[in-house]
């Protein structure tokens, strides 16, 4: 709290503002006391020069252009003083804060803060985790092996609080969409009056989840060893606002990636629909959406981020 701006002022009050303990020995020439008003050692000083002086530091940060992987601690600069600093971060309207990896947060406070510090975030833009990757389709070798589709990847996380934070959300905060599951696989044999035919169906890749950086589509599986070999198709990448489509065609379809804050869809399974020899494998699970907030107990005194949000919370 700042010192009085008029009237009596004591050395003890100045000492406390500088971080000292009330009643302990202090001198007007002490370095921490002089630092409150920027005076050099031995300089002539008057008590009135400390009117309104404060040890508090305020750092105002603004994100004015799209960025990824923003860490407030790493951006606070050299004026930070432990225990007396207030950091105000504003994300401008129309600005997106994203992540380049599902293992990296789009926005986080960092952990190196001290008791007495204050973090305030005003989000007028959008904070989004990266989309999860689509699962690969299953491969098949006729009359030998079938493989299940791979699960879609988990979406990335938006915001992590590692220190008490006030978060005013005038925009939106989303976990990345989960990746779509890859299609399963199957082979089959059909006997007809005119002859017989063997077929192998590979799974297609799942679509990538939505995110500032959308997840990649899964790769289609391969089919071999049959008279007719139906190769899997690749899934589509997710976009900033929507999950990508799963691969399709004459095969076992992959499924769509999740939209912002949504889970991916399970891949299609191979089906036993023709006479033996035959075999089939299941589609992969859809990936879970990412977290829009991690460390909710530290956000807005435990109430978490309000407003427009999507995804999981912890």
Secondary structure as a PSIPRED ss2 file (coil, helix, strand):
# PSIPRED VFORMAT (PSIPRED V4.0)

   1 X C   1.000  0.000  0.000
   2 X C   1.000  0.000  0.000
   3 X C   1.000  0.000  0.000
   4 X C   1.000  0.000  0.000
   5 X C   1.000  0.000  0.000
   6 X C   1.000  0.000  0.000
   7 X C   1.000  0.000  0.000
   8 X C   1.000  0.000  0.000
   9 X C   1.000  0.000  0.000
  10 X C   1.000  0.000  0.000
  11 X H   0.000  1.000  0.000
  12 X H   0.000  1.000  0.000
  13 X H   0.000  1.000  0.000
  14 X H   0.000  1.000  0.000
  15 X H   0.000  1.000  0.000
  16 X H   0.000  1.000  0.000
  17 X H   0.000  1.000  0.000
  18 X C   1.000  0.000  0.000
  19 X C   1.000  0.000  0.000
  20 X C   1.000  0.000  0.000
  21 X C   1.000  0.000  0.000
  22 X C   1.000  0.000  0.000
  23 X C   1.000  0.000  0.000
  24 X C   1.000  0.000  0.000
  25 X C   1.000  0.000  0.000
  26 X C   1.000  0.000  0.000
  27 X C   1.000  0.000  0.000
  28 X C   1.000  0.000  0.000
  29 X C   1.000  0.000  0.000
  30 X C   1.000  0.000  0.000
  31 X H   0.000  1.000  0.000
  32 X H   0.000  1.000  0.000
  33 X H   0.000  1.000  0.000
  34 X H   0.000  1.000  0.000
  35 X H   0.000  1.000  0.000
  36 X C   1.000  0.000  0.000
  37 X C   1.000  0.000  0.000
  38 X C   1.000  0.000  0.000
  39 X C   1.000  0.000  0.000
  40 X C   1.000  0.000  0.000
  41 X C   1.000  0.000  0.000
  42 X C   1.000  0.000  0.000
  43 X C   1.000  0.000  0.000
  44 X C   1.000  0.000  0.000
  45 X C   1.000  0.000  0.000
  46 X C   1.000  0.000  0.000
  47 X H   0.000  1.000  0.000
  48 X H   0.000  1.000  0.000
  49 X H   0.000  1.000  0.000
  50 X H   0.000  1.000  0.000
  51 X C   1.000  0.000  0.000
  52 X C   1.000  0.000  0.000
  53 X C   1.000  0.000  0.000
  54 X C   1.000  0.000  0.000
  55 X C   1.000  0.000  0.000
  56 X C   1.000  0.000  0.000
  57 X E   0.000  0.000  1.000
  58 X E   0.000  0.000  1.000
  59 X E   0.000  0.000  1.000
  60 X E   0.000  0.000  1.000
  61 X E   0.000  0.000  1.000
  62 X E   0.000  0.000  1.000
  63 X E   0.000  0.000  1.000
  64 X C   1.000  0.000  0.000
  65 X C   1.000  0.000  0.000
  66 X C   1.000  0.000  0.000
  67 X E   0.000  0.000  1.000
  68 X E   0.000  0.000  1.000
  69 X C   1.000  0.000  0.000
  70 X E   0.000  0.000  1.000
  71 X E   0.000  0.000  1.000
  72 X H   0.000  1.000  0.000
  73 X H   0.000  1.000  0.000
  74 X H   0.000  1.000  0.000
  75 X H   0.000  1.000  0.000
  76 X C   1.000  0.000  0.000
  77 X C   1.000  0.000  0.000
  78 X C   1.000  0.000  0.000
  79 X C   1.000  0.000  0.000
  80 X C   1.000  0.000  0.000
  81 X C   1.000  0.000  0.000
  82 X C   1.000  0.000  0.000
  83 X C   1.000  0.000  0.000
  84 X C   1.000  0.000  0.000
  85 X E   0.000  0.000  1.000
  86 X E   0.000  0.000  1.000
  87 X E   0.000  0.000  1.000
  88 X E   0.000  0.000  1.000
  89 X E   0.000  0.000  1.000
  90 X E   0.000  0.000  1.000
  91 X E   0.000  0.000  1.000
  92 X C   1.000  0.000  0.000
  93 X C   1.000  0.000  0.000
  94 X C   1.000  0.000  0.000
  95 X C   1.000  0.000  0.000
  96 X E   0.000  0.000  1.000
  97 X E   0.000  0.000  1.000
  98 X E   0.000  0.000  1.000
  99 X C   1.000  0.000  0.000
 100 X C   1.000  0.000  0.000
 101 X C   1.000  0.000  0.000
 102 X C   1.000  0.000  0.000
 103 X C   1.000  0.000  0.000
 104 X C   1.000  0.000  0.000
 105 X C   1.000  0.000  0.000
 106 X C   1.000  0.000  0.000
 107 X E   0.000  0.000  1.000
 108 X E   0.000  0.000  1.000
 109 X C   1.000  0.000  0.000
 110 X C   1.000  0.000  0.000
 111 X C   1.000  0.000  0.000
 112 X C   1.000  0.000  0.000
 113 X C   1.000  0.000  0.000
 114 X C   1.000  0.000  0.000
 115 X C   1.000  0.000  0.000
 116 X C   1.000  0.000  0.000
 117 X C   1.000  0.000  0.000
 118 X E   0.000  0.000  1.000
 119 X E   0.000  0.000  1.000
 120 X E   0.000  0.000  1.000
 121 X E   0.000  0.000  1.000
 122 X E   0.000  0.000  1.000
 123 X E   0.000  0.000  1.000
 124 X C   1.000  0.000  0.000
 125 X C   1.000  0.000  0.000
 126 X E   0.000  0.000  1.000
 127 X E   0.000  0.000  1.000
 128 X E   0.000  0.000  1.000
 129 X C   1.000  0.000  0.000
 130 X C   1.000  0.000  0.000
 131 X C   1.000  0.000  0.000
 132 X C   1.000  0.000  0.000
 133 X C   1.000  0.000  0.000
 134 X C   1.000  0.000  0.000
 135 X C   1.000  0.000  0.000
 136 X C   1.000  0.000  0.000
 137 X C   1.000  0.000  0.000
 138 X C   1.000  0.000  0.000
 139 X C   1.000  0.000  0.000
 140 X E   0.000  0.000  1.000
 141 X E   0.000  0.000  1.000
 142 X C   1.000  0.000  0.000
 143 X C   1.000  0.000  0.000
 144 X C   1.000  0.000  0.000
 145 X E   0.000  0.000  1.000
 146 X E   0.000  0.000  1.000
 147 X C   1.000  0.000  0.000
 148 X C   1.000  0.000  0.000
 149 X C   1.000  0.000  0.000
 150 X C   1.000  0.000  0.000
 151 X C   1.000  0.000  0.000
 152 X C   1.000  0.000  0.000
 153 X C   1.000  0.000  0.000
 154 X C   1.000  0.000  0.000
 155 X C   1.000  0.000  0.000
 156 X C   1.000  0.000  0.000
 157 X C   1.000  0.000  0.000
 158 X C   1.000  0.000  0.000
 159 X E   0.000  0.000  1.000
 160 X E   0.000  0.000  1.000
 161 X C   1.000  0.000  0.000
 162 X C   1.000  0.000  0.000
 163 X C   1.000  0.000  0.000
 164 X C   1.000  0.000  0.000
 165 X E   0.000  0.000  1.000
 166 X E   0.000  0.000  1.000
 167 X E   0.000  0.000  1.000
 168 X E   0.000  0.000  1.000
 169 X E   0.000  0.000  1.000
 170 X C   1.000  0.000  0.000
 171 X C   1.000  0.000  0.000
 172 X E   0.000  0.000  1.000
 173 X E   0.000  0.000  1.000
 174 X E   0.000  0.000  1.000
 175 X C   1.000  0.000  0.000
 176 X C   1.000  0.000  0.000
 177 X C   1.000  0.000  0.000
 178 X C   1.000  0.000  0.000
 179 X C   1.000  0.000  0.000
 180 X C   1.000  0.000  0.000
 181 X C   1.000  0.000  0.000
 182 X C   1.000  0.000  0.000
 183 X C   1.000  0.000  0.000
 184 X C   1.000  0.000  0.000
 185 X C   1.000  0.000  0.000
 186 X E   0.000  0.000  1.000
 187 X E   0.000  0.000  1.000
 188 X E   0.000  0.000  1.000
 189 X E   0.000  0.000  1.000
 190 X E   0.000  0.000  1.000
 191 X E   0.000  0.000  1.000
 192 X E   0.000  0.000  1.000
 193 X C   1.000  0.000  0.000
 194 X C   1.000  0.000  0.000
 195 X E   0.000  0.000  1.000
 196 X E   0.000  0.000  1.000
 197 X E   0.000  0.000  1.000
 198 X E   0.000  0.000  1.000
 199 X E   0.000  0.000  1.000
 200 X E   0.000  0.000  1.000
 201 X E   0.000  0.000  1.000
 202 X C   1.000  0.000  0.000
 203 X E   0.000  0.000  1.000
 204 X C   1.000  0.000  0.000
 205 X C   1.000  0.000  0.000
 206 X C   1.000  0.000  0.000
 207 X C   1.000  0.000  0.000
 208 X C   1.000  0.000  0.000
 209 X C   1.000  0.000  0.000
 210 X C   1.000  0.000  0.000
 211 X C   1.000  0.000  0.000
 212 X C   1.000  0.000  0.000
 213 X C   1.000  0.000  0.000
 214 X C   1.000  0.000  0.000
 215 X C   1.000  0.000  0.000
 216 X C   1.000  0.000  0.000
 217 X C   1.000  0.000  0.000
 218 X C   1.000  0.000  0.000
 219 X C   1.000  0.000  0.000
 220 X C   1.000  0.000  0.000
 221 X C   1.000  0.000  0.000
 222 X C   1.000  0.000  0.000
 223 X E   0.000  0.000  1.000
 224 X E   0.000  0.000  1.000
 225 X C   1.000  0.000  0.000
 226 X C   1.000  0.000  0.000
 227 X C   1.000  0.000  0.000
 228 X E   0.000  0.000  1.000
 229 X E   0.000  0.000  1.000
 230 X E   0.000  0.000  1.000
 231 X C   1.000  0.000  0.000
 232 X C   1.000  0.000  0.000
 233 X C   1.000  0.000  0.000
 234 X C   1.000  0.000  0.000
 235 X C   1.000  0.000  0.000
 236 X C   1.000  0.000  0.000
 237 X C   1.000  0.000  0.000
 238 X C   1.000  0.000  0.000
 239 X C   1.000  0.000  0.000
 240 X C   1.000  0.000  0.000
 241 X C   1.000  0.000  0.000
 242 X C   1.000  0.000  0.000
 243 X C   1.000  0.000  0.000
 244 X C   1.000  0.000  0.000
 245 X C   1.000  0.000  0.000
 246 X C   1.000  0.000  0.000
 247 X C   1.000  0.000  0.000
 248 X C   1.000  0.000  0.000
 249 X C   1.000  0.000  0.000
 250 X C   1.000  0.000  0.000
 251 X C   1.000  0.000  0.000
 252 X E   0.000  0.000  1.000
 253 X C   1.000  0.000  0.000
 254 X C   1.000  0.000  0.000
 255 X C   1.000  0.000  0.000
 256 X C   1.000  0.000  0.000
 257 X C   1.000  0.000  0.000
 258 X C   1.000  0.000  0.000
 259 X C   1.000  0.000  0.000
 260 X C   1.000  0.000  0.000
 261 X C   1.000  0.000  0.000
 262 X C   1.000  0.000  0.000
 263 X C   1.000  0.000  0.000
 264 X C   1.000  0.000  0.000
 265 X C   1.000  0.000  0.000
 266 X C   1.000  0.000  0.000
 267 X C   1.000  0.000  0.000
 268 X C   1.000  0.000  0.000
 269 X C   1.000  0.000  0.000
 270 X C   1.000  0.000  0.000
 271 X C   1.000  0.000  0.000
 272 X C   1.000  0.000  0.000
 273 X C   1.000  0.000  0.000
 274 X C   1.000  0.000  0.000
 275 X C   1.000  0.000  0.000
 276 X C   1.000  0.000  0.000
 277 X C   1.000  0.000  0.000
 278 X C   1.000  0.000  0.000
 279 X E   0.000  0.000  1.000
 280 X E   0.000  0.000  1.000
 281 X C   1.000  0.000  0.000
 282 X C   1.000  0.000  0.000
 283 X C   1.000  0.000  0.000
 284 X C   1.000  0.000  0.000
 285 X C   1.000  0.000  0.000
 286 X C   1.000  0.000  0.000
 287 X C   1.000  0.000  0.000
 288 X C   1.000  0.000  0.000
 289 X C   1.000  0.000  0.000
 290 X C   1.000  0.000  0.000
 291 X E   0.000  0.000  1.000
 292 X E   0.000  0.000  1.000
 293 X E   0.000  0.000  1.000
 294 X E   0.000  0.000  1.000
 295 X C   1.000  0.000  0.000
 296 X H   0.000  1.000  0.000
 297 X H   0.000  1.000  0.000
 298 X H   0.000  1.000  0.000
 299 X E   0.000  0.000  1.000
 300 X H   0.000  1.000  0.000
 301 X H   0.000  1.000  0.000
 302 X H   0.000  1.000  0.000
 303 X C   1.000  0.000  0.000
 304 X C   1.000  0.000  0.000
 305 X C   1.000  0.000  0.000
 306 X C   1.000  0.000  0.000
 307 X C   1.000  0.000  0.000
 308 X E   0.000  0.000  1.000
 309 X E   0.000  0.000  1.000
 310 X E   0.000  0.000  1.000
 311 X C   1.000  0.000  0.000
 312 X E   0.000  0.000  1.000
 313 X E   0.000  0.000  1.000
 314 X C   1.000  0.000  0.000
